[in-house]
Amino acid sequence: MKSNTAKTNDLRIGWATRDMTPDQPVILGAQFKMRVSQGVDGPVTVTALALSTNGPDGDSVIFVSCDRGGFRHKWYDENNFLALAREAIRSRSPEIDVNKLILNATHTHTSPMTLIDQFGPEAEVLPDGVMTAKECMDIQCERIAEAVAEAWSNRKPAGVSFGLGTAVVGHNRRATYSVADSTHKAGAVVNGLTKMYGNTNDPAFSHIEGYEDHYVDLLYTWSENGALTGVVVNLACPSQETEMGMQISADFWHEIRTEIRKRHGGHIQVLAQCSPAGDQSPHRLWYKAAEARMLKLRGLTMRQEIGRRVAIAVDEVLPAARTAVVTRLPIKHVVRQIRLPRRRVTPDEAQQVRADLAKLEAEAKTGVNNYRVAIRCRRVLQRVAQQDNNPHIPMTLHAIRLGDIAFATNRFELFLDYGIRIKSRSPAVQTFLIQLAADDGWTGSYLPTERAVANQGYGSSVYDYEVGPNGGRVIVEETVKALNELWEDCDA
């Protein structure tokens, strides 16, 4: 690694990780039915990476990646996970600027549920011996605070390099047909021309609705003496290969970390980031038999295969990245509040949602626990009550320049097309986009494209998103604007 004598903009880096796997059964996050965990299939972790530069123009960013589904706290509670995490960090390390913290979820569906009363009042529905949502949340906030504090205090002179690899991980999960399916499940699914995970062995199957992104954005970190210390891996796929599993798990990110460390040492840190992938999944919709055959021949599970593919990408880029390490570069981090137009619920939609809710409430009287689905109906009706007086909702946007690369956040399950629009127009050589970043507002809804809304299907019906394509265009324009300004400011 080159030695720099200049002091301004010298880079300092610190890493830390914590295991936040509970030692008791928990309710597993996501899905519409309660799942009580049956053991552990790999740890769920939090990883923190702190970067800062010195000098009069010095700045900082702390990336924190969590094996979680998202960061909602409670549907109707003004409090949120980010506020609780910030409070825990402040109490431990008051010198840290928590506004420069970027907290993102890997979107696993097999991590502990921290949403309160999602299947009914916990005092009534929670089985004996199962941790409450608050207990899970407290553990995670404490582990986040510990990791952030350690990463910040561990900062030392260091270097970074970056590169672009490829690995087939995510696939568009929306199958489109020549004939519309009018299936309607109250509070859950409204199918049209498109179905999530639809059968492609169907004479009416036409095409997969959208694009896929198999690029892997990689940022390597190096010690002062030139040793590899960690890697940021950013790819367009939620961690959901075994999303219906009954064990606590980080899903494929566990296998990715395991494989990278097997090749480069157990000390290597791996920070996971999911770029826009609201319509993506690791599940294959076609060529399933061929994939299964190759897995059998290799003796691997699909999660292990994904770990192998990503580790190969890391290895293939590493030699070139090793030749381009820099220890002095500008960091510029801006945080902006942008306003997004609400997706308005029409009178006809509101009438249908009320009918759906009435049906679900009648079912509930017979003993059916559809509480979580009914919440979706109530959430839509809450939006109806708010949309005239509050036609916009806020979103926190982080935009960071780190030398020749950029990072930018959004709080949604943002469909892939929006990410490609941003990357295509970004002034950076590479742009690491981070979806499901914790926000001061409600987080976690889908943000579908125009074609997805027209085709319907899960992820693009009235139940699934509070901001639509108009808001997606605002996110693209505001993100590109912020990044362009960072390049103008730093190059001036």
C-alpha positions in Angstrom: 0.0 0.0 0.0 1.2 3.5 -0.8 2.3 5.7 2.0 0.8 9.2 2.1 2.5 12.0 3.9 -0.5 14.4 3.6 -2.8 14.6 6.6 -6.0 16.1 5.2 -8.6 13.5 4.1 -6.5 10.6 5.5 -8.9 7.7 5.9 -9.6 5.9 9.2 -11.7 2.7 9.4 -13.1 0.6 12.2 -15.0 -2.7 12.1 -17.1 -4.6 14.6 -19.7 -7.4 14.6 -22.1 -8.8 17.2 -24.1 -11.9 17.4 -27.7 -11.1 18.2 -29.1 -14.6 18.0 -31.6 -15.1 20.8 -31.2 -18.2 23.1 -35.0 -18.8 23.3 -37.7 -19.5 20.8 -39.0 -16.4 19.0 -41.7 -15.4 16.5 -40.1 -15.4 13.1 -40.5 -12.2 11.1 -42.6 -11.8 7.9 -45.2 -14.1 6.4 -48.9 -13.9 7.3 -49.0 -16.8 9.8 -47.3 -17.0 13.2 -44.1 -19.2 13.1 -42.5 -20.1 16.4 -38.8 -20.8 15.8 -37.5 -24.3 16.2 -33.8 -23.9 16.8 -31.1 -22.0 15.1 -29.8 -22.5 11.5 -26.9 -20.1 11.7 -26.5 -16.8 13.7 -28.2 -13.5 13.0 -25.7 -10.7 13.3 -25.1 -7.0 13.2 -22.0 -5.6 11.5 -20.7 -2.0 11.7 -18.2 -0.2 9.5 -17.1 3.3 10.5 -15.2 5.5 8.1 -14.0 9.0 8.6 -11.5 11.5 7.3 -9.8 14.3 9.1 -9.0 17.9 8.2 -11.3 20.9 7.8 -13.5 19.1 5.3 -13.5 15.8 7.1 -16.7 13.8 7.3 -17.9 10.4 8.4 -20.3 7.5 7.8 -21.2 4.5 9.9 -22.7 1.6 7.9 -24.6 -0.9 10.0 -26.1 -4.1 8.4 -28.5 -6.2 10.4 -30.0 -9.6 9.6 -33.5 -8.4 9.9 -36.6 -8.2 7.8 -36.9 -4.4 8.2 -37.2 -1.7 10.9 -40.8 -1.2 11.7 -41.6 -1.0 15.4 -45.4 -1.0 15.7 -47.9 -0.1 13.0 -49.6 2.7 14.8 -46.8 3.8 17.1 -44.9 7.0 16.4 -41.8 5.4 17.9 -39.5 3.4 15.6 -36.6 1.1 15.6 -34.1 3.8 14.4 -35.0 6.1 17.3 -34.5 3.2 19.8 -31.2 2.2 18.2 -30.0 5.9 18.3 -30.9 6.2 21.9 -28.9 3.0 22.7 -25.9 4.4 20.8 -26.1 7.8 22.5 -26.2 6.2 26.0 -23.1 4.2 25.2 -21.1 6.6 23.0 -22.5 10.2 23.2 -19.6 11.5 21.0 -21.0 9.6 17.9 -23.1 11.6 15.5 -26.1 9.2 15.1 -27.3 11.3 12.1 -24.4 9.8 10.1 -25.6 6.3 10.9 -27.0 4.2 8.0 -28.8 1.2 9.3 -30.0 -1.4 6.7 -31.8 -4.7 6.8 -30.8 -7.8 4.7 -34.5 -8.6 4.6 -34.3 -12.2 5.9 -37.7 -13.7 6.7 -36.2 -15.9 9.5 -35.0 -13.4 12.0 -36.8 -12.5 15.3 -40.0 -10.5 14.9 -39.8 -7.1 16.6 -43.2 -5.9 15.5 -45.5 -5.7 18.5 -49.0 -7.4 18.5 -48.8 -8.6 14.9 -50.8 -11.7 15.4 -53.0 -10.3 18.2 -52.2 -9.0 21.7 -49.1 -10.8 22.7 -50.4 -11.5 26.2 -53.1 -13.5 24.5 -51.5 -15.2 21.6 -47.8 -15.6 22.5 -46.9 -19.2 23.5 -45.3 -19.9 26.8 -41.5 -19.6 26.7 -41.4 -17.5 23.5 -39.6 -14.1 23.7 -41.7 -11.0 23.2 -41.1 -8.6 20.4 -39.8 -6.0 22.8 -37.3 -8.5 24.3 -36.0 -9.2 20.8 -35.9 -5.5 20.0 -34.0 -4.7 23.2 -31.4 -7.3 22.4 -30.9 -6.1 18.8 -30.7 -2.4 19.8 -28.1 -3.2 22.5 -26.0 -5.3 20.0 -26.2 -2.5 17.4 -25.0 0.0 20.0 -22.1 -2.2 21.0 -21.0 -2.8 17.4 -21.3 0.9 16.5 -19.3 2.0 19.6 -16.6 -0.6 19.0 -16.3 0.2 15.3 -16.0 3.9 16.0 -13.4 3.5 18.7 -11.4 1.0 16.6 -10.8 3.4 13.7 -7.3 3.3 12.5 -5.4 4.6 9.4 -6.5 2.3 6.6 -7.2 2.1 2.9 -10.1 1.1 0.6 -10.5 -0.2 -3.0 -13.5 -1.1 -5.0 -14.5 -3.2 -7.9 -17.4 -4.8 -9.8 -18.1 -8.5 -9.9 -21.0 -10.6 -11.0 -22.9 -13.4 -9.3 -26.4 -14.9 -10.2 -28.3 -14.5 -6.9 -31.5 -12.5 -7.5 -34.3 -13.3 -10.0 -37.4 -11.3 -10.9 -40.2 -13.1 -9.1 -43.2 -11.8 -11.1 -44.5 -14.1 -13.8 -46.8 -12.5 -16.4 -49.5 -14.2 -18.4 -51.5 -13.5 -21.5 -54.8 -14.0 -19.6 -55.5 -12.1 -16.4 -56.2 -14.1 -13.2 -58.9 -12.4 -11.1 -57.8 -14.1 -7.8 -58.5 -11.9 -4.8 -57.6 -12.8 -1.3 -58.9 -10.4 1.3 -56.1 -8.3 2.6 -53.4 -10.3 0.9 -53.3 -10.8 -2.8 -54.9 -9.1 -5.8 -53.8 -10.9 -9.0 -54.1 -9.6 -12.5 -51.8 -10.3 -15.4 -48.9 -11.0 -13.0 -48.5 -13.4 -10.1 -45.6 -13.5 -7.6 -43.9 -16.9 -8.0 -46.4 -17.8 -10.7 -46.2 -21.1 -12.5 -44.2 -20.8 -15.7 -45.2 -24.3 -16.9 -48.6 -22.8 -17.9 -49.8 -22.4 -21.5 -50.8 -18.8 -20.6 -47.4 -17.9 -19.3 -45.9 -15.0 -21.4 -42.8 -13.7 -19.7 -41.0 -12.6 -16.6 -42.2 -9.1 -15.8 -39.0 -7.3 -15.1 -35.2 -7.2 -15.3 -32.6 -8.8 -13.1 -29.3 -7.3 -11.8 -26.4 -9.8 -11.3 -23.8 -7.2 -10.6 -22.1 -7.3 -7.2 -20.6 -4.0 -6.0 -17.6 -4.6 -3.8 -15.7 -2.3 -1.4 -12.6 -3.8 0.2 -10.9 -2.4 3.3 -7.2 -2.7 4.1 -5.1 -2.3 7.2 -2.2 0.2 7.2 0.2 -2.5 6.4 -1.8 -3.7 3.4 -3.7 -6.7 4.8 -7.3 -7.3 3.8 -9.7 -6.6 6.8 -13.2 -6.7 5.3 -15.5 -6.3 2.3 -18.8 -4.6 1.7 -21.0 -6.8 -0.6 -23.9 -5.0 -2.2 -26.3 -7.0 -4.4 -29.9 -6.9 -5.6 -31.6 -9.6 -3.7 -33.3 -10.0 -0.4 -32.0 -12.8 1.8 -34.9 -15.2 1.4 -33.8 -18.6 -0.1 -35.3 -20.4 2.9 -37.9 -17.7 3.8 -40.5 -20.2 4.9 -38.1 -22.0 7.3 -38.8 -22.6 10.9 -35.3 -21.9 12.3 -33.7 -18.6 13.1 -31.3 -17.8 10.3 -29.6 -15.0 8.3 -30.5 -17.1 5.2 -27.9 -16.9 2.4 -25.8 -14.2 4.0 -24.6 -16.7 6.6 -23.2 -18.9 3.8 -21.7 -15.9 2.0 -19.8 -14.9 5.1 -18.8 -18.4 5.9 -17.4 -19.0 2.4 -15.5 -15.7 2.2 -13.9 -16.3 5.7 -13.0 -19.9 4.7 -11.1 -18.4 1.8 -9.5 -15.4 3.5 -9.6 -15.9 7.2 -12.1 -15.9 10.1 -11.1 -12.3 10.9 -12.5 -10.9 7.7 -15.5 -8.7 8.2 -18.4 -8.8 5.7 -21.0 -6.1 5.6 -24.2 -7.0 3.6 -26.2 -4.5 1.7 -29.3 -5.2 -0.4 -29.8 -2.8 -3.3 -33.2 -2.1 -4.8 -34.8 -5.5 -5.2 -38.5 -5.2 -4.3 -39.4 -7.5 -7.3 -36.5 -9.8 -6.8 -35.9 -13.1 -5.0 -33.4 -16.0 -5.0 -36.1 -18.3 -6.1 -36.0 -19.5 -9.7 -39.2 -19.4 -11.8 -37.9 -21.5 -14.7 -35.1 -24.1 -15.3 -35.8 -25.4 -11.8 -34.9 -29.0 -12.6 -31.6 -28.0 -14.2 -30.7 -25.9 -11.1 -31.7 -28.8 -8.8 -29.6 -31.2 -10.8 -26.5 -29.1 -10.5 -27.0 -28.6 -6.8 -27.2 -32.4 -6.3 -24.1 -33.0 -8.4 -22.2 -30.4 -6.3 -23.6 -31.6 -3.0 -24.7 -28.1 -2.1 -27.9 -26.4 -0.9 -28.9 -23.4 -2.8 -27.8 -21.2 0.1 -24.4 -22.7 -0.1 -24.4 -22.3 -3.9 -25.2 -18.6 -3.5 -22.3 -18.3 -0.9 -20.0 -20.0 -3.5 -21.1 -17.7 -6.3 -20.6 -14.5 -4.3 -17.3 -15.6 -2.8 -16.1 -16.3 -6.4 -17.0 -12.8 -7.3 -15.1 -11.4 -4.3 -12.1 -13.5 -5.3 -12.2 -12.6 -9.0 -12.2 -8.8 -8.2 -9.7 -8.9 -5.4 -6.4 -9.0 -7.3 -7.4 -6.0 -9.4 -8.7 -4.2 -6.3 -5.5 -4.9 -4.4 -3.6 -2.8 -7.0 -5.9 0.2 -6.5 -5.9 0.8 -2.7 -6.1 4.5 -1.6 -5.6 5.8 1.9 -6.5 9.4 1.3 -9.8 10.4 -0.4 -12.8 12.7 0.2 -15.8 11.6 2.2 -18.8 13.8 1.9 -22.1 12.7 3.6 -25.3 14.6 3.3 -28.7 13.8 4.8 -31.8 15.2 3.3 -35.5 15.0 4.0 -37.5 14.6 0.8 -41.2 14.5 0.2 -42.9 11.8 -1.7 -46.5 11.9 -3.0 -48.8 9.4 -1.4 -50.4 6.6 -3.5 -54.0 7.7 -3.2 -56.6 5.1 -2.4 -59.6 5.5 -4.7 -63.2 5.3 -3.4 -63.8 2.0 -5.1 -60.6 0.6 -3.6 -61.6 1.8 -0.1 -65.0 0.1 -0.5 -63.3 -3.2 -1.5 -61.0 -2.9 1.5 -63.9 -2.3 3.9 -65.6 -5.4 2.5 -62.4 -7.4 2.9 -62.0 -6.3 6.5 -65.6 -7.2 7.3 -65.0 -10.7 5.8 -61.8 -11.1 7.8 -63.5 -10.0 11.0 -66.3 -12.5 10.5 -63.7 -15.2 10.0 -61.9 -14.2 13.1 -65.1 -14.8 15.1 -64.9 -18.5 14.1 -61.4 -18.8 15.6 -59.3 -18.0 12.5 -56.3 -16.0 13.4 -56.1 -13.6 10.4 -55.1 -10.7 12.6 -52.0 -9.9 10.6 -53.9 -9.8 7.3 -56.6 -7.6 8.8 -53.9 -5.2 9.9 -53.2 -4.6 6.2 -56.8 -3.6 5.6 -56.8 -1.3 8.6 -53.6 0.3 7.4 -55.2 1.1 4.1 -58.2 2.7 5.7 -55.8 4.7 7.9 -54.2 6.0 4.7 -57.7 7.0 3.4 -58.2 9.1 6.5 -54.9 10.8 6.1 -54.4 11.3 2.3 -56.4 14.5 1.9 -54.8 16.4 4.7 -51.3 14.8 4.3 -50.8 14.2 0.6 -47.0 13.7 1.0 -44.9 11.6 3.3 -41.2 12.2 4.2 -38.2 10.1 3.5 -34.7 10.4 4.8 -32.1 10.2 2.0 -28.4 9.6 2.8 -26.0 10.3 -0.1 -22.3 9.7 0.4 -19.3 10.3 -1.8 -16.3 8.0 -0.9 -13.7 8.9 -3.5 -14.9 7.8 -6.9 -17.9 5.7 -5.6 -21.2 6.7 -4.1 -23.7 5.3 -1.6 -27.4 6.3 -1.4 -30.3 5.0 0.6 -34.0 4.6 0.5 -36.5 3.2 3.0 -38.6 1.0 0.7 -38.6 -2.4 -1.0 -37.8 -0.5 -4.1 -38.4 -2.3 -7.4 -35.2 -2.9 -9.4 -36.0 -0.5 -12.3 -35.6 2.5 -10.0 -32.1 1.4 -8.9 -31.0 0.9 -12.5 -32.2 4.4 -13.3 -30.2 5.9 -10.4 -27.0 3.9 -11.2 -27.3 4.8 -14.9 -27.4 8.5 -14.2 -25.0 8.7 -11.2 -21.7 10.6 -11.6 -19.9 7.9 -9.6 -17.9 5.1 -11.2 -19.9 2.7 -9.0 -23.0 3.4 -7.0 -23.9 1.3 -4.0 -27.6 1.7 -3.4 -29.1 0.5 -0.1 -32.8 -0.3 0.3 -34.7 -0.9 3.5 -32.6 1.7 5.3 -34.0 2.6 8.7 -35.9 5.9 8.6 -37.6 8.3 11.0 -40.9 7.4 9.3 -42.7 4.1 8.6 -40.5 1.8 6.6 -40.9 -1.4 4.7 -43.6 -1.0 2.0 -43.0 -1.9 -1.6 -42.5 0.7 -4.2 -43.6 -0.8 -7.5 -43.0 0.3 -11.1 -45.7 1.6 -13.5 -45.9 -1.8 -15.3 -46.2 -3.7 -12.0 -49.1 -1.5 -10.9 -50.8 -2.1 -14.3 -50.2 -5.9 -14.0 -51.2 -6.1 -10.3 -50.1 -9.1 -8.2 -48.5 -9.2 -4.8 -46.3 -6.1 -4.2 -48.3 -3.8 -6.4 -51.9 -3.8 -5.0 -53.5 -1.3 -2.8 -52.4 -3.3 0.3 -48.8 -3.4 -0.5 -47.5 0.1 -1.1 -48.1 3.6 0.3 -45.9 5.4 -2.4 -46.3 4.6 -6.0 -44.4 5.2 -9.3 -44.7 9.0 -9.0 -42.9 8.8 -5.7 -40.4 6.4 -7.2 -39.6 9.0 -9.8 -39.0 11.6 -7.0 -36.6 9.2 -5.3 -34.6 8.8 -8.5 -34.5 12.5 -9.3 -33.6 13.6 -5.7 -30.9 10.9 -5.4 -29.3 11.8 -8.7 -29.5 15.5 -7.8 -27.8 14.9 -4.4 -25.0 12.8 -5.9 -24.4 15.3 -8.7 -24.0 18.1 -6.0 -21.6 16.0 -4.1 -19.4 15.6 -7.1 -19.6 19.3 -7.9 -18.7 20.3 -4.3 -15.8 17.9 -4.0 -14.4 18.7 -7.4 -14.7 22.5 -7.0 
